[in-house]
Amino acid sequence: MAQTIWLQRLETAKKSEAEGMEFACVHLHQRMDQVGKLTKEKGWNLIPAATEKDGTAHKALCCDTCAKNYKDGSVRLAKEPVHA
């Protein structure tokens, strides 16, 4: 069974830092909260059609670990807003 990858919506201002992606994995969100901006040092993997079980696709930015574990249907959206 695939590992669930949790995505959180990026604020409009952060989308330009994320190369147009609309969501980021929780690990990149945590790093963004610590540093104040998105940074490529912890991995930077664009998944332009990350899919949920129902087939809904999202433009996502994932860390190396989440990208490695990604399989179709393995993403879910976290409740919003999420603050550390």
C-alpha atoms as an extended CHARMM CRD file, in Angstrom:
* protein
*
        84  EXT
         1         1  MET       CA              0.0000000000        0.0000000000        0.0000000000  PROA      1               0.0000000000
         2         2  ALA       CA              1.3240000000        3.4560000000       -0.9150000000  PROA      2               0.0000000000
         3         3  GLN       CA              2.2800000000        5.9770000000        1.7260000000  PROA      3               0.0000000000
         4         4  THR       CA             -0.1130000000        8.9280000000        1.9810000000  PROA      4               0.0000000000
         5         5  ILE       CA              1.4640000000       12.2330000000        1.0090000000  PROA      5               0.0000000000
         6         6  TRP       CA             -0.2060000000       15.2140000000        2.6750000000  PROA      6               0.0000000000
         7         7  LEU       CA             -0.3690000000       18.4250000000        0.6590000000  PROA      7               0.0000000000
         8         8  GLN       CA             -1.0980000000       21.9290000000        1.8980000000  PROA      8               0.0000000000
         9         9  ARG       CA             -2.2080000000       24.8370000000       -0.2630000000  PROA      9               0.0000000000
        10        10  LEU       CA              0.4060000000       27.5240000000       -0.8340000000  PROA      10              0.0000000000
        11        11  GLU       CA             -0.4460000000       31.1540000000       -0.2240000000  PROA      11              0.0000000000
        12        12  THR       CA             -0.7620000000       33.1580000000       -3.4400000000  PROA      12              0.0000000000
        13        13  ALA       CA              2.4910000000       35.0260000000       -2.7450000000  PROA      13              0.0000000000
        14        14  LYS       CA              4.3990000000       31.7300000000       -2.3330000000  PROA      14              0.0000000000
        15        15  LYS       CA              3.2200000000       30.2130000000       -5.6320000000  PROA      15              0.0000000000
        16        16  SER       CA              5.7770000000       32.2460000000       -7.5730000000  PROA      16              0.0000000000
        17        17  GLU       CA              8.5470000000       30.7940000000       -5.3530000000  PROA      17              0.0000000000
        18        18  ALA       CA              7.1920000000       27.3050000000       -6.1050000000  PROA      18              0.0000000000
        19        19  GLU       CA              7.4280000000       27.5390000000       -9.8890000000  PROA      19              0.0000000000
        20        20  GLY       CA              3.6510000000       27.8570000000      -10.2410000000  PROA      20              0.0000000000
        21        21  MET       CA              2.7260000000       24.8290000000       -8.1400000000  PROA      21              0.0000000000
        22        22  GLU       CA             -0.4150000000       25.2860000000       -5.9970000000  PROA      22              0.0000000000
        23        23  PHE       CA              0.3920000000       22.8280000000       -3.1910000000  PROA      23              0.0000000000
        24        24  ALA       CA              3.4600000000       21.6720000000       -1.2690000000  PROA      24              0.0000000000
        25        25  CYS       CA              4.0470000000       18.6080000000        0.8860000000  PROA      25              0.0000000000
        26        26  VAL       CA              3.9230000000       19.1030000000        4.6530000000  PROA      26              0.0000000000
        27        27  HSD       CA              7.7050000000       18.7490000000        4.9200000000  PROA      27              0.0000000000
        28        28  LEU       CA              8.3470000000       21.7040000000        2.6070000000  PROA      28              0.0000000000
        29        29  HSD       CA              5.6520000000       23.6710000000        4.4540000000  PROA      29              0.0000000000
        30        30  GLN       CA              7.4070000000       22.9930000000        7.7590000000  PROA      30              0.0000000000
        31        31  ARG       CA             10.7100000000       24.1200000000        6.2740000000  PROA      31              0.0000000000
        32        32  MET       CA              9.0440000000       27.2430000000        4.8510000000  PROA      32              0.0000000000
        33        33  ASP       CA              7.6770000000       28.0890000000        8.3150000000  PROA      33              0.0000000000
        34        34  GLN       CA             11.1720000000       27.7360000000        9.8070000000  PROA      34              0.0000000000
        35        35  VAL       CA             13.0530000000       29.7150000000        7.1670000000  PROA      35              0.0000000000
        36        36  GLY       CA             10.3080000000       32.0880000000        6.0000000000  PROA      36              0.0000000000
        37        37  LYS       CA             10.5520000000       31.0980000000        2.3380000000  PROA      37              0.0000000000
        38        38  LEU       CA             10.6150000000       28.0390000000        0.1390000000  PROA      38              0.0000000000
        39        39  THR       CA             14.1120000000       26.6880000000       -0.3210000000  PROA      39              0.0000000000
        40        40  LYS       CA             15.5200000000       24.0540000000       -2.6560000000  PROA      40              0.0000000000
        41        41  GLU       CA             18.0740000000       22.7020000000       -0.1760000000  PROA      41              0.0000000000
        42        42  LYS       CA             15.8040000000       19.9100000000        1.1630000000  PROA      42              0.0000000000
        43        43  GLY       CA             14.6660000000       18.6510000000       -2.2260000000  PROA      43              0.0000000000
        44        44  TRP       CA             12.6310000000       20.2220000000       -4.9560000000  PROA      44              0.0000000000
        45        45  ASN       CA             10.4340000000       17.9150000000       -7.0030000000  PROA      45              0.0000000000
        46        46  LEU       CA              7.6180000000       19.1770000000       -9.1960000000  PROA      46              0.0000000000
        47        47  ILE       CA              4.6770000000       16.8150000000       -9.6190000000  PROA      47              0.0000000000
        48        48  PRO       CA              2.3490000000       18.6960000000      -11.9860000000  PROA      48              0.0000000000
        49        49  ALA       CA             -0.4560000000       16.1200000000      -11.7150000000  PROA      49              0.0000000000
        50        50  ALA       CA             -0.3290000000       14.5910000000       -8.2230000000  PROA      50              0.0000000000
        51        51  THR       CA             -3.5310000000       12.5760000000       -7.9230000000  PROA      51              0.0000000000
        52        52  GLU       CA             -5.8670000000       11.6760000000       -5.0900000000  PROA      52              0.0000000000
        53        53  LYS       CA             -7.7050000000        8.3290000000       -4.9330000000  PROA      53              0.0000000000
        54        54  ASP       CA            -10.7050000000        9.8390000000       -6.7400000000  PROA      54              0.0000000000
        55        55  GLY       CA             -8.4690000000       11.0070000000       -9.6070000000  PROA      55              0.0000000000
        56        56  THR       CA             -8.4380000000       14.7010000000       -8.7110000000  PROA      56              0.0000000000
        57        57  ALA       CA             -5.0800000000       16.1470000000       -9.7900000000  PROA      57              0.0000000000
        58        58  HSD       CA             -3.1170000000       18.9340000000       -8.1020000000  PROA      58              0.0000000000
        59        59  LYS       CA              0.0400000000       20.8570000000       -9.0300000000  PROA      59              0.0000000000
        60        60  ALA       CA              2.3750000000       19.8610000000       -6.2030000000  PROA      60              0.0000000000
        61        61  LEU       CA              5.8740000000       20.5520000000       -4.9990000000  PROA      61              0.0000000000
        62        62  CYS       CA              7.3240000000       17.7070000000       -2.9240000000  PROA      62              0.0000000000
        63        63  CYS       CA             10.4940000000       17.0260000000       -0.9510000000  PROA      63              0.0000000000
        64        64  ASP       CA             12.7740000000       14.1650000000       -2.0110000000  PROA      64              0.0000000000
        65        65  THR       CA             11.1720000000       11.6800000000        0.4030000000  PROA      65              0.0000000000
        66        66  CYS       CA              7.6020000000       12.4070000000       -0.7040000000  PROA      66              0.0000000000
        67        67  ALA       CA              8.5910000000       12.3790000000       -4.3860000000  PROA      67              0.0000000000
        68        68  LYS       CA             10.2980000000        9.0090000000       -3.9390000000  PROA      68              0.0000000000
        69        69  ASN       CA              7.1800000000        7.5550000000       -2.2750000000  PROA      69              0.0000000000
        70        70  TYR       CA              4.6700000000        9.1500000000       -4.6910000000  PROA      70              0.0000000000
        71        71  LYS       CA              2.3220000000        6.8490000000       -6.5800000000  PROA      71              0.0000000000
        72        72  ASP       CA             -0.8890000000        7.7880000000       -8.4050000000  PROA      72              0.0000000000
        73        73  GLY       CA             -3.6940000000        8.2160000000       -5.8830000000  PROA      73              0.0000000000
        74        74  SER       CA             -1.4130000000        8.6430000000       -2.8620000000  PROA      74              0.0000000000
        75        75  VAL       CA             -1.9830000000       12.3470000000       -2.0690000000  PROA      75              0.0000000000
        76        76  ARG       CA             -4.5280000000       13.9320000000        0.2670000000  PROA      76              0.0000000000
        77        77  LEU       CA             -5.1670000000       17.5660000000        1.0600000000  PROA      77              0.0000000000
        78        78  ALA       CA             -4.6350000000       18.7790000000        4.6150000000  PROA      78              0.0000000000
        79        79  LYS       CA             -7.2580000000       21.0030000000        6.2030000000  PROA      79              0.0000000000
        80        80  GLU       CA             -6.5340000000       24.6840000000        5.7090000000  PROA      80              0.0000000000
        81        81  PRO       CA             -5.0830000000       26.9020000000        6.9670000000  PROA      81              0.0000000000
        82        82  VAL       CA             -2.2680000000       24.9900000000        8.6150000000  PROA      82              0.0000000000
        83        83  HSD       CA              0.2040000000       26.8780000000       10.7880000000  PROA      83              0.0000000000
        84        84  ALA       CA              3.2180000000       25.4290000000       12.6100000000  PROA      84              0.0000000000
